[in-house]
Amino acid sequence: MQVDELLARPFAHRGLHADGRPENSLAAFDAAVAAGFGIELDVRLSADGAPVVFHDADLARVCGVDARVSQLSVRELCALPLFGGAERIPTLVAAMHAIGGRTPVLVDLKAGIGQRTRLADAAAILLRAYPGPVGVVGVDPWLLGAMRRRAPRLLRGQTCGVETLSPRVSTPDFVTFNIDRLPASALQKVRRRFPAVAWTVRTADGYRFARDAADGVIVEGEAVALAARDIAEHRVFGDRSHRCHEETRAG
């Protein structure tokens, strides 16, 4: 799969979550698929080495439990309700099975201390056999480099500040940046080499901003409505033809 194909539609940040559909839940993923969004989700390792879909390092905010994800087994984690509701923490296997290749997925890999190798092994085994459009992203260039060695066909996105990009280590296919850092002259230089994804875009102004400054977008909140309109109108996000034209003219 080409990177432009992976990034062509807006991604729902941690799924299309709202009341009754918590972030990083199967319900939020189903809603994103139904609305035509791609899905961005987060992955961490349980104490027994199973990849689970969860953003925070600790469980306090989402589950009200005074513990870290890495301290509990996958069985214990999957029994915990998200924000006190009916949804539970899903495993990565369950999430990818539920999505079932119906929409592009960005898997944000979050490794704790001493977990890099185990997370790379576990994620690569699952994702390299996944039948749908999928890429991995992360802040750790070493982890992305490990994913390249284990799953060389899997698209990789380096999450970073403009000044901290380490392409020699992570060899990314694209990069992701905080929307608050866009646009910048340094970013435009980076975009000559890599497509750039803006995250997390929450406002209408931010979405319009990202349309001009980035090649892909991860949304939630107010920006969802504008993204949904683009999806309904079959507008491809990240039309890079204007940038290619400008580079040709400059060259």
C-alpha positions as CSV (number, residue, x, y, z in Angstrom):
1,M,0.0,0.0,0.0
2,Q,1.2,3.5,-0.8
3,V,1.5,6.1,2.0
4,D,-0.9,8.5,0.2
5,E,-3.6,5.8,0.1
6,L,-3.1,5.2,3.9
7,L,-3.5,8.9,4.7
8,A,-6.2,9.9,2.2
9,R,-9.1,10.0,4.7
10,P,-9.2,11.7,8.1
11,F,-8.5,9.6,11.2
12,A,-10.7,9.6,14.2
13,H,-8.4,10.1,17.3
14,R,-8.7,7.0,19.5
15,G,-11.8,6.1,17.4
16,L,-15.0,8.2,17.1
17,H,-15.6,8.5,20.8
18,A,-18.5,10.3,22.5
19,D,-20.9,9.6,25.4
20,G,-21.3,5.9,25.7
21,R,-18.4,5.3,23.3
22,P,-15.1,5.7,25.2
23,E,-11.8,6.4,23.6
24,N,-9.9,3.4,22.3
25,S,-13.0,1.2,22.6
26,L,-14.6,-1.3,20.2
27,A,-17.7,0.9,20.1
28,A,-15.6,4.0,19.1
29,F,-13.9,2.0,16.4
30,D,-17.3,0.7,15.0
31,A,-18.6,4.3,14.9
32,A,-15.5,5.5,13.0
33,V,-15.9,2.7,10.4
34,A,-19.6,3.5,10.0
35,A,-18.9,7.2,9.5
36,G,-16.1,6.5,6.9
37,F,-13.2,7.6,9.1
38,G,-9.8,6.0,9.5
39,I,-8.9,5.0,13.0
40,E,-5.9,6.1,15.2
41,L,-5.5,3.9,18.3
42,D,-2.8,3.4,21.0
43,V,-1.1,0.2,22.0
44,R,0.8,-0.8,25.2
45,L,2.0,-4.1,26.7
46,S,0.4,-5.8,29.6
47,A,2.5,-7.4,32.3
48,D,2.4,-10.7,30.5
49,G,3.4,-9.2,27.2
50,A,0.0,-8.9,25.4
51,P,-0.6,-5.7,23.3
52,V,-3.7,-3.9,24.6
53,V,-5.4,-0.8,23.2
54,F,-4.9,2.0,25.8
55,H,-3.3,5.4,25.7
56,D,-2.2,6.4,29.2
57,A,0.7,4.6,31.0
58,D,-1.5,4.4,34.1
59,L,-5.1,3.4,34.6
60,A,-6.3,6.2,36.9
61,R,-7.9,8.6,34.4
62,V,-9.8,6.0,32.3
63,C,-10.4,3.1,34.7
64,G,-10.1,4.7,38.1
65,V,-7.5,2.1,39.1
66,D,-4.2,3.1,40.9
67,A,-1.9,1.0,38.7
68,R,0.1,1.0,35.5
69,V,-0.9,-0.9,32.4
70,S,2.4,-2.7,32.6
71,Q,1.6,-4.0,36.1
72,L,-1.5,-6.0,35.2
73,S,-2.1,-9.1,33.2
74,V,-4.1,-9.0,30.0
75,R,-6.9,-10.9,31.7
76,E,-7.0,-8.2,34.5
77,L,-6.9,-5.3,32.0
78,C,-9.6,-6.6,29.8
79,A,-11.9,-6.9,32.8
80,L,-11.7,-3.2,33.5
81,P,-14.5,-0.9,32.4
82,L,-13.7,2.3,30.5
83,F,-15.0,5.3,32.3
84,G,-17.3,3.1,34.3
85,G,-19.3,2.0,31.3
86,A,-20.0,-1.2,29.5
87,E,-16.9,-1.1,27.3
88,R,-13.7,-2.8,28.4
89,I,-10.1,-2.4,27.4
90,P,-9.7,-4.4,24.2
91,T,-6.6,-6.3,23.1
92,L,-5.0,-5.3,19.8
93,V,-6.1,-8.6,18.4
94,A,-9.7,-7.9,19.3
95,A,-9.6,-4.4,17.9
96,M,-8.0,-5.3,14.6
97,H,-10.4,-8.2,14.2
98,A,-13.4,-5.9,14.9
99,I,-12.1,-3.3,12.4
100,G,-11.6,-6.1,9.9
101,G,-9.8,-4.2,7.2
102,R,-12.7,-1.9,6.6
103,T,-10.8,1.4,7.1
104,P,-7.2,2.5,7.4
105,V,-5.7,2.2,10.9
106,L,-2.7,4.0,12.5
107,V,-1.3,2.1,15.5
108,D,0.5,4.3,17.9
109,L,3.1,2.2,19.7
110,K,3.9,3.2,23.3
111,A,6.7,1.2,24.9
112,G,7.5,1.4,28.6
113,I,11.0,1.0,30.0
114,G,12.5,-2.3,28.8
115,Q,9.5,-3.1,26.5
116,R,10.8,-2.0,23.1
117,T,11.8,-5.5,21.9
118,R,8.7,-7.3,23.2
119,L,6.3,-4.6,21.8
120,A,8.0,-4.7,18.4
121,D,7.8,-8.5,18.3
122,A,4.2,-8.6,19.4
123,A,3.0,-5.9,17.1
124,A,4.9,-7.1,14.1
125,I,3.5,-10.7,14.4
126,L,0.0,-9.4,14.3
127,L,0.2,-6.4,11.9
128,R,2.3,-7.9,9.2
129,A,-0.5,-10.5,8.6
130,Y,-3.3,-8.0,8.9
131,P,-5.3,-7.9,5.6
132,G,-6.3,-4.2,5.7
133,P,-4.6,-0.9,5.4
134,V,-2.5,-0.2,8.4
135,G,0.6,1.8,9.5
136,V,2.4,2.2,12.8
137,V,3.4,5.5,14.4
138,G,5.5,6.4,17.5
139,V,7.9,8.8,19.1
140,D,10.6,6.2,19.6
141,P,12.8,6.0,16.4
142,W,14.5,2.8,17.7
143,L,11.1,1.1,18.0
144,L,10.1,2.2,14.5
145,G,13.4,0.9,13.2
146,A,12.7,-2.4,15.0
147,M,9.3,-2.6,13.3
148,R,11.0,-2.0,9.9
149,R,13.2,-5.0,10.5
150,R,10.4,-7.2,11.6
151,A,7.7,-6.1,9.2
152,P,9.4,-4.3,6.3
153,R,6.2,-3.8,4.3
154,L,4.4,-2.0,7.1
155,L,4.2,1.8,6.7
156,R,5.9,3.7,9.5
157,G,5.3,7.3,10.8
158,Q,7.7,9.1,13.1
159,T,5.9,11.2,15.7
160,C,8.1,14.2,16.6
161,G,8.9,17.8,16.7
162,V,10.5,19.2,13.6
163,E,13.9,19.5,15.2
164,T,13.8,16.0,16.7
165,L,13.2,14.0,13.5
166,S,15.6,11.0,13.3
167,P,15.0,9.5,9.9
168,R,18.3,7.6,9.8
169,V,17.2,5.5,12.8
170,S,13.4,5.1,12.1
171,T,13.5,5.3,8.3
172,P,9.9,6.6,8.3
173,D,7.5,6.6,5.4
174,F,5.7,9.7,6.8
175,V,5.9,11.9,9.9
176,T,3.3,13.2,12.4
177,F,3.3,16.6,14.1
178,N,1.3,18.4,16.7
179,I,-1.1,20.8,15.0
180,D,0.2,23.6,17.2
181,R,3.6,23.3,15.5
182,L,2.2,24.0,12.0
183,P,3.1,25.6,9.7
184,A,6.8,26.2,10.1
185,S,9.6,26.7,7.6
186,A,11.3,23.6,9.0
187,L,8.2,21.5,8.5
188,Q,7.9,22.6,4.9
189,K,11.5,21.3,4.4
190,V,10.5,18.0,6.0
191,R,7.4,17.8,3.7
192,R,9.7,17.8,0.7
193,R,10.9,14.4,1.9
194,F,8.0,12.9,3.9
195,P,4.2,13.4,4.0
196,A,3.2,15.0,7.3
197,V,0.1,14.2,9.4
198,A,-1.3,16.8,11.8
199,W,-2.5,15.7,15.2
200,T,-4.7,16.2,17.2
201,V,-6.9,18.6,15.3
202,R,-9.9,19.6,17.5
203,T,-11.3,22.9,16.0
204,A,-12.7,24.0,12.7
205,D,-9.9,26.5,12.3
206,G,-7.4,23.9,13.0
207,Y,-8.9,21.6,10.4
208,R,-8.8,24.2,7.7
209,F,-5.2,25.0,8.8
210,A,-4.2,21.4,8.5
211,R,-5.8,21.1,5.0
212,D,-3.2,23.7,3.8
213,A,-0.2,22.6,6.0
214,A,-0.4,18.8,6.1
215,D,-0.9,15.7,4.1
216,G,-3.1,13.8,6.6
217,V,-5.0,14.6,9.8
218,I,-6.1,13.0,13.0
219,V,-9.3,14.7,14.4
220,E,-11.7,14.8,17.4
221,G,-14.2,17.3,18.8
222,E,-15.4,20.2,16.6
223,A,-13.1,19.2,13.7
224,V,-15.0,15.9,13.3
225,A,-17.9,17.6,11.5
226,L,-15.7,19.2,8.8
227,A,-13.8,15.9,8.4
228,A,-17.2,14.1,8.0
229,R,-18.2,16.6,5.3
230,D,-15.0,15.9,3.4
231,I,-15.6,12.2,3.6
232,A,-19.2,12.6,2.4
233,E,-18.0,14.6,-0.5
234,H,-15.3,12.1,-1.3
235,R,-12.5,14.7,-0.9
236,V,-9.1,13.2,-0.5
237,F,-7.1,14.7,2.3
238,G,-3.5,15.7,1.5
239,D,-3.6,16.7,-2.1
240,R,0.1,17.2,-2.6
241,S,0.0,18.3,-6.2
242,H,0.3,22.0,-5.3
243,R,3.5,21.2,-3.3
244,C,5.0,19.2,-6.1
245,H,4.2,22.0,-8.5
246,E,5.9,24.6,-6.2
247,E,9.0,22.4,-5.8
248,T,9.2,21.9,-9.6
249,R,9.0,25.6,-10.1
250,A,11.5,26.4,-7.4
251,G,13.9,23.8,-8.9
